[in-house]
Amino acid sequence: MGGPGVDGREHRLRTQADAAFIRGWLRNPLKIGAVSPSSRALARRMAEAVPAEPSDGIVVELGPGTGVVTAGLLEAGIAPENLVCLEYQPEFCTLLRARFPRVHVLQGDAYEPPPALAGFLRERRLRAVVSSLPLMTKPEPERVRAVAGYLDLLPPGAPFIQFSYALSAPVRATLVDADVAVSPWIKRNLPPARVITYRRNEASPSAGGLPAFVAVPR
Ligand SMILES: C[S@@+](CC[C@H](N)C(=O)[O-])C[C@H]1O[C@@H](n2cnc3c(N)ncnc32)[C@H](O)[C@@H]1O
C-alpha cells in the first residue's frame, strides 16, 4: 500500500538513479556499457523470460545498475526476498538498497562471483539469472567463461537471460553448449535491444515456451 509521500520518495530516488547512471558512465564507460538506463519495455521483456517455477527459487540479477530491470522483476511478481542483485559499482549498490530495501544487494564482480552468492544457492534452487552485463566489452573467452559458469549453476532448462544491442548473440550457443532463443527487437529502448535466453538440457529444445521468442539453430 502506498501512502502519501511514497510516490514522491520513489520519484526522488529515480531522479537520483538517473544522475548516478550518468556519473557512473562518465567514470567508467566500459563497465557501464550503455549511455542510458534500459527502458521499462526492455525490463518487462527480461522479466517475462523468468519462468514461473520454482516460485520460491532465487533469481540472480547481474549488473542491476540503478534498478530499472530490478523494478521490472518485482512488478512481474518476483518476491524481493528471492531476488539477489550483484552490482560492481558501490554507488549503485547504495541506491539499490535505498530503492529496494527487501532485495538482497551484493557488491562484487559478476565475473568472479562473491562467496555470499554461493551461500544463497546452497539453500535454494536457482530460478533464473538475469544479466545486463556489458558482455561485449570483454574478450570472448571471458564472456564464455562467465555465461558457462552461470549455466553450470542453473538447473536443467532454467534460463540465463541477457539483453544485447548486437546483431549476433554475445556468446555463441555452441561455445556454452546451450540452446539460444531471441526476442524481437525492442524498439522502445535506446538503442533498440533484444533479449536472449540460454538454456541447457531442455527436454525439448525450443524458445522455452516464450511467445515471440525464436529459437536460434546451433
Ligand atoms: C548496461 S548497465 C545496465 C544497468 C541496468 N540493469 C539497466 O538495464 O539499465 C551495466 C551494469 O552492469 C554493471 N557491471 C559491469 N560490469 C560488472 C561486473 N563485472 N560485475 C557486476 N556488475 C557489473 C555496471 O556497473 C552497470 O550497472
The ligand as a Tripos MOL2 file, in Angstrom:
@<TRIPOS>MOLECULE
LIG
   27    29     1     0     0
SMALL
NO_CHARGES

@<TRIPOS>ATOM
      1 C1         24.3870   -1.5560  -19.2290 C.3       1 LIG1
      2 S1         24.3970   -1.1900  -17.4920 S.3       1 LIG1
      3 C2         22.7860   -1.8410  -17.1430 C.3       1 LIG1
      4 C3         22.1550   -1.2480  -15.9290 C.3       1 LIG1
      5 C4         20.6870   -1.6010  -15.7130 C.3       1 LIG1
      6 N1         20.4820   -3.0060  -15.4610 N.3       1 LIG1
      7 C5         19.8750   -1.1990  -16.9090 C.2       1 LIG1
      8 O1         19.4630   -2.1060  -17.6440 O.co2     1 LIG1
      9 O2         19.6800   -0.0050  -17.0840 O.co2     1 LIG1
     10 C6         25.5230   -2.4040  -16.8990 C.3       1 LIG1
     11 C7         25.6110   -2.5670  -15.4070 C.3       1 LIG1
     12 O3         26.4770   -3.6630  -15.1320 O.3       1 LIG1
     13 C8         27.3570   -3.2980  -14.0750 C.3       1 LIG1
     14 N2         28.5860   -4.1080  -14.2120 N.ar      1 LIG1
     15 C9         29.5030   -4.0360  -15.1980 C.ar      1 LIG1
     16 N3         30.4570   -4.9560  -15.0090 N.ar      1 LIG1
     17 C10        30.1230   -5.6370  -13.8950 C.ar      1 LIG1
     18 C11        30.7200   -6.7100  -13.1890 C.ar      1 LIG1
     19 N4         31.8570   -7.2660  -13.6150 N.pl3     1 LIG1
     20 N5         30.0920   -7.1770  -12.0900 N.ar      1 LIG1
     21 C12        28.9320   -6.6230  -11.6610 C.ar      1 LIG1
     22 N6         28.3310   -5.5890  -12.2720 N.ar      1 LIG1
     23 C13        28.9060   -5.0970  -13.3780 C.ar      1 LIG1
     24 C14        27.6060   -1.8200  -14.2970 C.3       1 LIG1
     25 O4         28.0950   -1.1920  -13.1310 O.3       1 LIG1
     26 C15        26.2030   -1.3720  -14.6970 C.3       1 LIG1
     27 O5         25.4450   -1.1100  -13.5560 O.3       1 LIG1
@<TRIPOS>BOND
     1     1     2 1
     2     2     3 1
     3     2    10 1
     4     3     4 1
     5     4     5 1
     6     5     6 1
     7     5     7 1
     8     7     8 2
     9     7     9 1
    10    10    11 1
    11    11    12 1
    12    11    26 1
    13    12    13 1
    14    13    14 1
    15    13    24 1
    16    14    15 ar
    17    14    23 ar
    18    15    16 ar
    19    16    17 ar
    20    17    18 ar
    21    17    23 ar
    22    18    19 1
    23    18    20 ar
    24    20    21 ar
    25    21    22 ar
    26    22    23 ar
    27    24    25 1
    28    24    26 1
    29    26    27 1
@<TRIPOS>SUBSTRUCTURE
     1 LIG1         1 GROUP 0 **** ****
